[in-house]
Amino acid sequence: MTAVTDEDQGKGDGTGKPDGRADGRWDDGLIARRAAAAEAREAEETAPPTPAEDDAEPQVEAYAPADGPLPTRLDALRELVGLSRARLDRDTLAEAGRVLDEAAARQRLSSRHTVIAVAGATGSGKSTLFNALAGAPISDTGLRRPTTSQPIACSWTDGAAGLLDRLAVPGRLRRRPHPGPAAFDEALQGLVLVDLPDHDSAATEHRDQVDRVLALVDAVVWVVDPEKYADAALHERYLRPLAGHAEVTFVVLNQTDRLPGEAADLVLDDLRRLLDEDGIALGEHGEPGATVMSLSALTGDGVPELREMIGRFVSDRTAATRRLSADVDAAAARLRKVYVADGRPGLGERAREEFTDRLAEAVGAAAAGQAAEREWRRNASRACGTPWLRLWRWYENRGLPGSLDRMGQALTPPEEELTARQRVEQAVRIVADDAADGLPGPWAQAVREAAFTGAQGLPEALDELAAKAGTPGASKRGGGTETGRSTVPQLGGRPPKPPRPKWWPAAVLAQASMTLLQIFGGLWLVGQIIGVLEPGLVTPALIMLAGVVGGPLVEWACAAAIRGPARRYGQDAERRLREAAAGCGRARVLDPVAAELVRYREVRERYVTVTEFSTTGR
């Protein structure tokens, strides 16, 4: 590689002296010129700081982007981050937060200026190109590597102090272009050119400065040379990650004067191929994308063309907006996996109905309906049954051995009672999985957490509902404490007595009449037997037989009449308990899950707004 020295820069200002001096001191040797340059730098560093020329005017003009989608996208991204803070970890949202902070900082500064960084590897000639664009030897070039140790800025107009403060460019390294055609080029008015340290420097602080400044500038000119244009460090660390910033990227193949014949075109074509593999869109044939060209900063070949391209770029005054849009695109692309679902997540009506069915099964709604129906029938039998049947029922209610109630309790499967809590937990797990199906990982986890958190205490609440309904085994369904007792007070062992139909008094009167006939006929027969009454078995026997037969007939007729109302009463009891269990499950599980799904839909809408006007296709 050809070494670039101060002699290559062609110093001179028309005074007749090689370095512009008029005092006649010896200055015609390389050592003398280097000594003079070293003295000048030392004097500049030790002198008290003077205000930079671009500080002469206060920073009064704030960033005023043209009408476009960027403000809407930034607002949507800001809302997206705000809605997601409670659901996503800080590291996931860090890049989006940085983009919002940098966008706000850039929008507070001048919109008349375009900040372009000149970046490159050691020996690529970026400082020489920087000087050629500025028309003055502002940045040092030489044999020693790396030459540039700190960012050096050259601003064509006043008012860029705030931008340079943001880049942390010290005042002593802020320059103005040398008076000449480049300085007075109307197209370059508003340009702030920054020469960066080498991105492959052995000094870690130099690389850190490059990374910091590249994240803040509006555009970048990458300077590559024929030897390092395919360097993996350049492509993997910078060009490939910044592929979405193609519209604010210039890639310049420098030192073409070292390539013979058509070698420069071949190298340039290979460079385009590598950029295409990096995913960088090339701005050819009027299409938006990166500008790729070749030149020689040392000979000046191609520099005017690059200056003209930069001039059109600066005159457009959209570089900052395009850079911020590309930053938003990159942040949105990184967040895609946490906002974009594979399917159509949600909680459908079928999932809700299945959840209600499982809760009804766990709370014993069907058993409660059957118990209510039996209770209706039992009350009817008590009211309309024969006295002898009432005595038998009284015997049952005393709880004597062999009673039907005790037999019914003994027939209650204990394993069914013990698995009621498990049924509730399974119902919650299934509905949570249905709601979270297809959601991105963090939101699926949030939905499950909402379901399981709301389900705490649900078995006990269902147990209380079952206790109110008098469902058998209700005290064991809810789980309870470690001792096996329910944590919910039981509110009764049987449901309230059902209302009696209007025809029940008539049925009771008829049954009483049949009973009186039996008693009257029986007494008549007894009187005849003991001789008190005249003998005659037919009449009292018929009267007694009418009572004996009529009692069961009345009871049978009542049983047939109450079959339909009893069934409806049981179904109504089952429906009420089912609705109560559904309301409890809805309030504790379904509503929190639905709230999480609504939040996800809100953030998804914001994310769509962020990506809707993407300029990079991400």
Disulfide bonds with the S-S distance in Angstrom:
none
